[in-house]
Amino acid sequence: MSKFAKPAMWAVVALFAAIIAAPAAFGEEQTAGQLFVQAFDKKDDKAMKEIIKVHAAEVPGEVKDMVEYAMSPEANPQAKEFIINVAGLMAKIYADQTGDARLLAAVQTNYEKLQAGSKPKAAPALEAAAVEQAKKDIAGLSAGQWRVLSVALDEEGALQVEIDVKEAAEGDLTPKIDFKKSQEVKSMVMKKFPAFKKGRISWSGMGVGLKTLFLE
């Protein structure tokens, strides 16, 4: 948070409307936060420093309110980034002038939380050992009539279990995939891979065609 980007004008308006609505429009005195945003928008470094100096007693409360709003569900993602940056700049100037960096540290901590929360969560992955064990256990439900070709994820992260059904020998009937057995496999797959709610289990082979069971 060493650099603070120049916000678009809509962001300035959003800040006024969302967290520090301008009471000056009704003849009331503007807050330190409002004055600071105006100076910030004009790139007036001297004015920003002077505002923090003159309103030093108000700054901690103003920054606290801004950060609380930025971290709340009410603020949209674009406004969050803008508000936390302005609060950080206020806190930095305050720290430079007073020698008290606690306010800046608090803003930085919340900024890091905000950044962490905006990152997409990593998709769950399949562990090789778990896959191999699942193959053995699924095949074990068939009394030797199936072999599991693969347990993998498709491009969308859905679980795909491919099972090959043993071809019937001459004079024998090709084993059927009855409902009860297919449900046993589904239950096993869901227990072994609870992180995956979407996917399918497919049986294929000569004489049985294709049978597909979706996890949900």
TORFIGU-901066 format. One line per 8 residues: number of its first residue (from 1); their letters; for each residue x, y, z of C-alpha. Coordinates in Angstrom, 1 decimal. Layout:
N
NUM = a = X,Y,Z ~ ...;
END
This chain:
216
1 = mskfakpa = 0.0,0.0,0.0 ~ 3.0,2.3,-0.7 ~ 1.3,3.7,-3.8 ~ -2.2,5.1,-4.1 ~ -3.8,5.2,-7.5 ~ -5.7,8.2,-8.7 ~ -9.4,7.2,-8.5 ~ -12.0,7.7,-11.3;
9 = mwavvalf = -14.5,10.5,-10.6 ~ -17.3,8.0,-10.1 ~ -15.3,6.5,-7.2 ~ -15.1,9.9,-5.5 ~ -18.8,10.3,-5.9 ~ -19.4,6.8,-4.6 ~ -17.3,7.5,-1.5 ~ -19.3,10.7,-0.7;
17 = aaiiaapa = -22.6,9.0,-1.3 ~ -21.7,5.8,0.5 ~ -19.8,6.6,3.6 ~ -19.3,10.3,4.1 ~ -22.3,11.9,2.4 ~ -21.6,15.6,2.1 ~ -23.4,17.5,4.9 ~ -21.9,20.7,3.6;
25 = afgeeqta = -24.6,20.7,1.0 ~ -27.0,21.5,3.8 ~ -24.8,24.2,5.3 ~ -23.0,21.9,7.7 ~ -19.2,21.7,8.2 ~ -17.4,19.1,6.1 ~ -15.6,16.3,7.8 ~ -11.8,15.7,7.6;
33 = gqlfvqaf = -12.5,12.8,5.3 ~ -14.5,14.8,2.9 ~ -11.9,17.6,2.8 ~ -9.2,15.0,2.3 ~ -10.9,13.3,-0.6 ~ -11.4,16.7,-2.3 ~ -7.7,17.4,-2.0 ~ -6.8,13.9,-3.0;
41 = dkkddkam = -8.9,14.3,-6.2 ~ -7.0,17.5,-7.0 ~ -3.6,15.9,-6.3 ~ -3.0,18.6,-3.8 ~ -0.4,17.0,-1.5 ~ 0.1,20.2,0.5 ~ -3.6,20.5,1.2 ~ -3.8,16.8,2.2;
49 = keiikvha = -1.0,17.2,4.7 ~ -2.6,20.4,6.1 ~ -6.0,18.8,6.5 ~ -4.4,15.9,8.5 ~ -2.5,18.4,10.7 ~ -5.5,20.7,11.4 ~ -7.9,17.8,12.0 ~ -5.5,15.4,13.7;
57 = aevpgevk = -7.9,14.6,16.5 ~ -10.6,13.5,14.0 ~ -8.3,11.4,11.7 ~ -8.4,8.1,13.7 ~ -12.2,8.1,13.9 ~ -12.5,9.0,10.2 ~ -10.1,6.3,9.1 ~ -11.7,3.7,11.3;
65 = dmveyams = -15.2,4.5,9.8 ~ -13.8,4.3,6.3 ~ -12.1,1.0,6.9 ~ -15.1,-0.5,8.5 ~ -17.2,0.4,5.6 ~ -14.7,-0.9,3.1 ~ -14.7,-4.2,4.9 ~ -18.4,-4.4,5.0;
73 = peanpqak = -20.7,-6.3,2.6 ~ -22.4,-3.0,1.7 ~ -19.4,-1.7,-0.3 ~ -19.0,-2.9,-3.8 ~ -15.6,-4.2,-4.9 ~ -14.5,-1.1,-6.7 ~ -15.5,1.2,-3.8 ~ -13.7,-1.1,-1.3;
81 = efiinvag = -10.4,-0.6,-3.1 ~ -10.8,3.1,-3.4 ~ -11.9,3.7,0.2 ~ -9.1,1.5,1.7 ~ -6.5,3.4,-0.4 ~ -7.7,6.8,0.7 ~ -7.8,5.6,4.4 ~ -4.3,4.3,4.0;
89 = lmakiyad = -3.0,7.5,2.7 ~ -4.7,9.5,5.5 ~ -3.1,7.1,8.0 ~ 0.3,7.4,6.4 ~ 0.3,11.1,6.5 ~ -1.0,10.9,10.1 ~ 1.9,8.6,11.0 ~ 4.5,10.9,9.4;
97 = qtgdarll = 3.2,13.9,11.3 ~ 2.6,12.3,14.7 ~ 5.0,9.4,14.8 ~ 2.1,7.1,15.7 ~ 2.0,4.3,13.1 ~ -0.6,2.2,14.8 ~ -3.4,3.6,12.6 ~ -1.4,2.8,9.5;
105 = aavqtnye = -0.7,-0.7,10.6 ~ -4.4,-1.3,11.2 ~ -5.3,-0.1,7.8 ~ -2.5,-2.3,6.2 ~ -3.8,-5.3,8.1 ~ -7.3,-4.8,6.7 ~ -6.0,-4.1,3.3 ~ -4.2,-7.5,3.3;
113 = klqagskp = -7.5,-9.1,4.4 ~ -9.3,-7.4,1.6 ~ -6.7,-8.5,-1.0 ~ -6.8,-12.1,0.3 ~ -10.6,-12.1,0.1 ~ -10.6,-11.0,-3.5 ~ -8.5,-13.8,-4.7 ~ -10.3,-16.8,-6.1;
121 = kaapalea = -10.1,-19.9,-4.0 ~ -7.9,-22.6,-5.4 ~ -9.9,-25.4,-6.9 ~ -9.6,-28.7,-5.0 ~ -7.3,-31.3,-6.6 ~ -7.2,-35.0,-6.7 ~ -4.4,-36.7,-4.8 ~ -2.7,-39.6,-6.6;
129 = aaveqakk = -2.8,-41.9,-3.6 ~ -6.5,-41.3,-3.1 ~ -7.3,-41.9,-6.8 ~ -5.4,-45.2,-6.8 ~ -7.2,-46.4,-3.7 ~ -10.6,-45.3,-5.1 ~ -9.9,-47.3,-8.2 ~ -9.2,-50.5,-6.2;
137 = diaglsag = -12.2,-50.0,-3.9 ~ -14.7,-49.3,-6.8 ~ -13.4,-52.3,-8.7 ~ -13.8,-54.4,-5.5 ~ -17.6,-53.8,-5.6 ~ -17.9,-55.7,-8.8 ~ -16.3,-59.0,-7.8 ~ -13.8,-58.7,-10.7;
145 = qwrvlsva = -16.3,-57.7,-13.4 ~ -15.1,-54.1,-13.7 ~ -11.9,-52.2,-13.9 ~ -11.7,-48.5,-13.3 ~ -10.1,-46.7,-16.3 ~ -9.7,-43.3,-14.7 ~ -10.7,-41.0,-11.9 ~ -10.0,-37.5,-13.0;
153 = ldeegalq = -11.4,-33.9,-13.3 ~ -12.7,-32.4,-16.5 ~ -12.0,-28.8,-17.7 ~ -14.7,-27.4,-15.4 ~ -13.4,-29.2,-12.3 ~ -16.2,-31.9,-12.2 ~ -15.2,-35.4,-11.1 ~ -15.2,-38.0,-13.9;
161 = veidvkea = -15.1,-41.7,-13.1 ~ -14.7,-44.1,-16.1 ~ -15.4,-47.8,-15.6 ~ -14.8,-50.5,-18.1 ~ -17.1,-53.6,-17.8 ~ -15.5,-56.9,-18.5 ~ -16.5,-58.4,-21.8 ~ -18.5,-61.6,-21.6;
169 = aegdltpk = -16.7,-64.9,-22.4 ~ -18.3,-67.2,-24.9 ~ -21.5,-68.6,-23.5 ~ -21.6,-66.2,-20.6 ~ -23.9,-63.2,-20.0 ~ -22.4,-59.7,-19.9 ~ -22.7,-58.5,-16.3 ~ -25.4,-55.9,-15.8;
177 = idfkksqe = -25.0,-52.7,-13.9 ~ -28.0,-52.8,-11.6 ~ -29.4,-49.8,-9.7 ~ -28.3,-51.0,-6.3 ~ -24.7,-51.6,-7.4 ~ -24.5,-48.2,-9.2 ~ -25.8,-46.4,-6.0 ~ -23.1,-48.2,-4.0;
185 = vksmvmkk = -20.4,-46.8,-6.3 ~ -21.9,-43.3,-6.2 ~ -22.0,-43.4,-2.4 ~ -18.4,-44.6,-2.3 ~ -17.2,-41.9,-4.7 ~ -18.9,-39.1,-2.8 ~ -17.4,-40.3,0.5 ~ -14.0,-40.5,-0.9;
193 = fpafkkgr = -14.1,-37.2,-2.7 ~ -16.4,-35.0,-0.6 ~ -15.0,-31.8,-2.0 ~ -16.5,-32.6,-5.4 ~ -20.3,-32.1,-5.7 ~ -20.5,-32.3,-9.5 ~ -19.5,-35.1,-11.8 ~ -20.5,-38.4,-13.3;
201 = iswsgmgv = -19.7,-42.1,-13.1 ~ -19.8,-43.9,-16.4 ~ -19.8,-47.7,-17.2 ~ -19.0,-48.8,-20.7 ~ -18.2,-52.1,-22.4 ~ -19.3,-54.6,-25.1 ~ -22.8,-55.7,-24.4 ~ -23.7,-53.0,-21.9;
209 = glktlfle = -23.4,-50.0,-24.0 ~ -23.0,-46.9,-21.8 ~ -24.5,-46.2,-18.4 ~ -24.0,-42.9,-16.7 ~ -24.8,-41.8,-13.2 ~ -24.5,-38.2,-12.2 ~ -23.3,-37.2,-8.7 ~ -26.1,-34.6,-8.4;
END
